[in-house]
Amino acid sequence: MVGISLLAAVIAGLPLGVLLFVTDRGLFWENKPLQTILGFLINIVRSIPFIILLVALLPLTKLLVGTTIGPTAAAVSLSVAATPFFARIVETALREVDKGVIEAATAVGATPWMIIKDVLLSDALPGIIHGLTITAISLIGYSAMAGIVGGGGVGDLAIRFGYYRYDNTVMITTIIILLCLVQVVQFVGDSIARWIDKR
């Protein structure tokens, strides 16, 4: 579930975050109406609590994957939740890039695509990796909630065998597994970001 959702967040959220940034005022694709509409739509999705989004997207999930139960079905809602979240993180990472570098690239005749690829994404990559780590950790938490609607995974185990059966051992074991998983993801993400960071 987390893997599929993270991949969807990168595929859809990265270009969306770049578009949010480059259409802002003073940049080469300035388009305030487009930026405002995109920002508004992203904020709508981000403002809906995940458990409500999960239930609201059940018809779409049924249409796309043919079922509303299981990890694949839960991955649809997780992807919808993760994409705008990651897009905002990408936008924030791009805002950390020195505007002078963008102006210098424009002055020497670099095309918008070259600026995006060789300047913006290159300089913002450590921040984007940190953002991807945060997104992955959030998705681990969301995937545990997906167990409530039969999403499977660790959350389903905790709800069905721990909470419903009053088995504290299962609940504590689940918490320990989630803690270890989050620590590993955070360590790997931080290590990759440090290795990539050339500043």
C-alpha positions as CSV (number, residue, x, y, z in Angstrom):
1,M,0.0,0.0,0.0
2,V,2.7,2.5,1.1
3,G,4.9,1.6,-1.9
4,I,2.1,2.1,-4.5
5,S,1.0,5.3,-2.9
6,L,4.5,6.7,-2.6
7,L,5.1,6.0,-6.3
8,A,1.8,7.7,-7.2
9,A,2.8,10.7,-5.0
10,V,6.1,11.1,-6.8
11,I,4.7,10.7,-10.3
12,A,1.8,13.1,-9.7
13,G,3.0,15.2,-6.8
14,L,6.4,16.2,-8.2
15,P,5.2,17.8,-11.4
16,L,2.3,19.4,-9.5
17,G,4.7,20.9,-6.9
18,V,6.9,22.2,-9.7
19,L,3.9,23.7,-11.5
20,L,2.8,25.4,-8.3
21,F,6.2,27.0,-8.0
22,V,6.9,28.1,-11.5
23,T,3.5,29.6,-12.0
24,D,4.0,31.9,-9.0
25,R,4.5,35.7,-9.4
26,G,7.9,36.7,-10.9
27,L,8.8,33.3,-12.3
28,F,9.1,32.3,-16.0
29,W,5.7,30.6,-16.3
30,E,3.8,33.1,-14.1
31,N,0.1,32.3,-14.2
32,K,-1.7,33.5,-11.1
33,P,-5.1,32.2,-12.0
34,L,-3.7,28.7,-12.6
35,Q,-1.6,28.8,-9.4
36,T,-4.6,29.9,-7.4
37,I,-6.9,27.2,-8.7
38,L,-4.2,24.5,-8.2
39,G,-3.5,25.7,-4.7
40,F,-7.2,25.8,-3.9
41,L,-7.8,22.2,-5.1
42,I,-4.7,20.9,-3.2
43,N,-5.9,22.6,0.0
44,I,-9.3,21.1,-0.4
45,V,-7.9,17.5,-0.5
46,R,-5.4,18.2,2.3
47,S,-8.1,19.6,4.6
48,I,-10.2,16.4,4.5
49,P,-9.3,14.0,7.4
50,F,-7.9,10.8,5.9
51,I,-10.5,8.5,7.4
52,I,-13.3,10.6,5.8
53,L,-11.4,10.8,2.5
54,L,-11.0,7.0,2.6
55,V,-14.8,6.5,2.9
56,A,-15.6,9.2,0.4
57,L,-13.4,7.7,-2.3
58,L,-14.9,4.2,-2.0
59,P,-17.0,4.7,-5.2
60,L,-13.9,5.9,-7.1
61,T,-11.9,3.0,-5.7
62,K,-14.6,0.5,-6.8
63,L,-14.5,2.0,-10.3
64,L,-10.7,1.9,-10.6
65,V,-9.8,-1.4,-9.0
66,G,-13.1,-3.3,-8.9
67,T,-13.2,-3.7,-5.1
68,T,-13.3,-1.5,-2.0
69,I,-11.5,-4.1,0.2
70,G,-7.8,-5.0,0.4
71,P,-4.4,-3.2,0.1
72,T,-4.8,-2.3,-3.6
73,A,-8.1,-0.6,-2.9
74,A,-6.7,1.3,0.1
75,A,-3.8,2.4,-2.1
76,V,-6.2,4.5,-4.2
77,S,-7.2,6.6,-1.2
78,L,-3.6,6.7,0.1
79,S,-2.4,8.0,-3.3
80,V,-5.1,10.7,-3.4
81,A,-4.1,11.8,0.1
82,A,-0.3,11.7,-0.6
83,T,-0.2,13.5,-3.9
84,P,-1.2,17.0,-2.7
85,F,0.8,16.6,0.5
86,F,3.9,15.8,-1.4
87,A,3.2,18.5,-4.0
88,R,3.2,21.2,-1.2
89,I,6.5,19.8,0.1
90,V,8.1,20.0,-3.3
91,E,6.8,23.5,-3.7
92,T,8.4,24.4,-0.3
93,A,11.7,22.8,-1.2
94,L,11.8,24.7,-4.5
95,R,11.2,28.0,-2.7
96,E,14.4,27.4,-0.8
97,V,16.4,27.6,-4.0
98,D,18.2,30.9,-4.4
99,K,16.4,33.1,-6.8
100,G,19.7,34.5,-8.0
101,V,20.6,31.1,-9.5
102,I,17.3,31.1,-11.4
103,E,18.0,34.6,-12.7
104,A,21.5,33.7,-13.7
105,A,20.3,30.6,-15.6
106,T,17.6,32.8,-17.4
107,A,20.3,35.4,-18.3
108,V,22.5,32.8,-20.0
109,G,19.6,31.7,-22.1
110,A,18.5,28.5,-20.4
111,T,15.1,27.2,-21.4
112,P,12.4,26.8,-18.7
113,W,12.8,23.0,-19.0
114,M,16.6,23.3,-18.4
115,I,16.0,25.6,-15.4
116,I,13.5,23.1,-13.9
117,K,15.7,20.0,-14.5
118,D,19.2,21.4,-14.0
119,V,18.7,24.2,-11.5
120,L,15.5,23.8,-9.5
121,L,15.3,20.1,-9.1
122,S,19.0,19.7,-8.7
123,D,19.3,22.3,-5.9
124,A,16.1,21.3,-4.2
125,L,16.8,17.5,-4.3
126,P,17.9,17.1,-0.6
127,G,14.7,18.9,0.5
128,I,12.6,16.8,-1.8
129,I,14.2,13.6,-0.4
130,H,13.4,14.9,3.1
131,G,9.8,15.6,1.9
132,L,9.5,12.1,0.5
133,T,10.6,10.7,3.8
134,I,8.0,12.7,5.6
135,T,5.4,11.5,3.1
136,A,6.4,7.9,3.5
137,I,6.1,8.2,7.3
138,S,2.6,9.8,7.0
139,L,1.5,7.1,4.6
140,I,2.6,4.4,7.2
141,G,0.2,6.1,9.7
142,Y,-2.5,6.4,7.1
143,S,-2.1,2.8,6.0
144,A,-2.7,1.7,9.6
145,M,-6.0,3.6,9.5
146,A,-6.9,1.9,6.2
147,G,-7.3,-1.3,8.2
148,I,-10.6,0.0,9.6
149,V,-12.2,-0.4,6.1
150,G,-10.5,-3.8,5.4
151,G,-7.3,-2.3,3.9
152,G,-5.2,-5.0,5.4
153,G,-1.7,-4.5,6.7
154,V,-0.5,-3.7,10.2
155,G,-3.6,-1.5,10.9
156,D,-6.0,-4.3,10.1
157,L,-4.0,-6.7,12.4
158,A,-4.1,-4.1,15.3
159,I,-7.9,-3.4,14.9
160,R,-9.1,-7.0,14.2
161,F,-6.9,-9.0,16.5
162,G,-5.8,-6.4,19.0
163,Y,-8.6,-3.9,19.6
164,Y,-11.7,-6.0,18.9
165,R,-10.3,-9.0,20.9
166,Y,-8.9,-6.9,23.7
167,D,-5.5,-8.4,23.1
168,N,-2.9,-5.9,24.4
169,T,0.0,-8.1,23.2
170,V,-1.0,-7.7,19.6
171,M,-1.6,-3.9,20.1
172,I,1.9,-3.4,21.7
173,T,3.6,-5.6,19.0
174,T,1.9,-3.5,16.3
175,I,3.1,-0.3,17.9
176,I,6.6,-1.6,18.1
177,I,6.6,-2.7,14.5
178,L,5.3,0.7,13.4
179,L,7.9,2.5,15.5
180,C,10.8,0.4,14.0
181,L,9.4,0.9,10.5
182,V,9.3,4.7,10.9
183,Q,12.8,4.8,12.4
184,V,14.2,2.8,9.5
185,V,12.4,5.0,6.9
186,Q,13.6,8.2,8.6
187,F,17.2,7.0,8.9
188,V,17.3,5.9,5.2
189,G,15.7,9.2,4.0
190,D,18.1,11.3,6.1
191,S,21.1,9.3,4.9
192,I,20.2,9.7,1.2
193,A,19.5,13.4,1.6
194,R,22.9,14.0,3.3
195,W,24.6,12.0,0.6
196,I,22.9,13.9,-2.2
197,D,23.4,17.4,-0.6
198,K,26.4,19.0,-2.3
199,R,26.1,22.3,-0.5
